[in-house]
């Protein structure tokens, strides 16, 4: 039985992935596809479901903060095929450690936000009386500067 290959236009892929047409062209230009993007009649880009699935992996890795050079390296390794799994594992373990640290920092941020929500809820509660402190309690350990990178935004604080 012949293999059925889905042919998708750049607009259809943009709709399925949530990436813009410009971003898809950028991903292609940056070498983030495992295989060269095929061209149909008239030179228009034609994508397969496998390419959409690969883009989904790329989108998740980027959303988790993987830098473009690391994502490009990962795509290069996948493109090379079998024999470099150890290097792929190393790359993924490094990124896993980064994401785990980021989650820890975000948990600390969420603790502060929950504290502030509680303070303002108490301030607005007519039945609540007493001394209100609007700042977070002094931590038992010395404060350390925190930097969290989320996508393209950088949040710093101490």
QUIPE-V698189 format. One record per residue. RES is the residue in three letters. SS is DSSP state (H for helix, E for strand, - for the rest). Layout:
res = {RES & RES}
ss = {SS & SS}
This chain:
res = {UNK & UNK & UNK & UNK & UNK & UNK & UNK & UNK & UNK & UNK & UNK & UNK & UNK & UNK & UNK & UNK & UNK & UNK & UNK & UNK & UNK & UNK & UNK & UNK & UNK & UNK & UNK & UNK & UNK & UNK & UNK & UNK & UNK & UNK & UNK & UNK & UNK & UNK & UNK & UNK & UNK & UNK & UNK & UNK & UNK & UNK & UNK & UNK & UNK & UNK & UNK & UNK & UNK & UNK & UNK & UNK & UNK & UNK & UNK & UNK & UNK & UNK & UNK & UNK & UNK & UNK & UNK & UNK & UNK & UNK & UNK & UNK & UNK & UNK & UNK & UNK & UNK & UNK & UNK & UNK & UNK & UNK & UNK & UNK & UNK & UNK & UNK & UNK & UNK & UNK & UNK & UNK & UNK & UNK & UNK & UNK & UNK & UNK & UNK & UNK & UNK & UNK & UNK & UNK & UNK & UNK & UNK & UNK & UNK & UNK & UNK & UNK & UNK & UNK & UNK & UNK & UNK & UNK & UNK & UNK & UNK & UNK & UNK & UNK & UNK & UNK & UNK & UNK & UNK & UNK & UNK & UNK & UNK & UNK & UNK & UNK & UNK & UNK & UNK & UNK & UNK & UNK & UNK & UNK & UNK & UNK & UNK & UNK & UNK & UNK & UNK & UNK & UNK & UNK & UNK & UNK & UNK & UNK}
ss = {- & - & - & - & - & - & - & E & - & H & H & H & H & H & H & H & H & - & - & - & H & H & H & H & H & H & H & H & H & - & - & - & - & - & - & - & - & E & E & - & H & H & H & - & E & E & E & - & H & H & H & H & H & H & H & H & H & H & H & H & H & H & H & - & - & - & - & H & H & H & H & H & H & H & H & H & H & H & H & H & - & - & - & - & H & H & H & H & H & H & H & H & H & H & H & H & H & H & H & H & H & H & H & H & H & H & H & H & H & H & H & H & H & H & H & H & H & H & H & H & H & H & H & H & - & - & - & - & - & - & - & - & - & - & - & - & - & - & - & - & - & - & - & - & - & E & E & E & E & E & - & - & E & E & E & E & E & -}
